[in-house]
Amino acid sequence: MPQNVKKADEPSLETTMSDIDGIVAKMESGQLSLAESVALFEQGTRLIQTCQKTLTEAEQTITTLMKEETTHDDPN
């Protein structure tokens, strides 16, 4: 499978970001215990890493496509 193709079981970037927003809202509510806050912080950190990986892969794909386009447009 090509590197930039997403596996079917991986959530979308939008879903992951929505999950992060939910975690932030829960943490900002002030209703969580310290242990719950730490667990959510850890989960949020993992989700942010997933988003960063997805965005990096998208950037690499765009860069590759732009280089290919430039190569095709250059008659030399």
Secondary structure, DSSP 8 states (H G I E B T S, - for coil): --TTS--TTS--HHHHHHHHHHHHHHHHTT-S-HHHHHHHHHHHHHHHHHHHHHHHHHHHHHHHHHHHHHHHH---
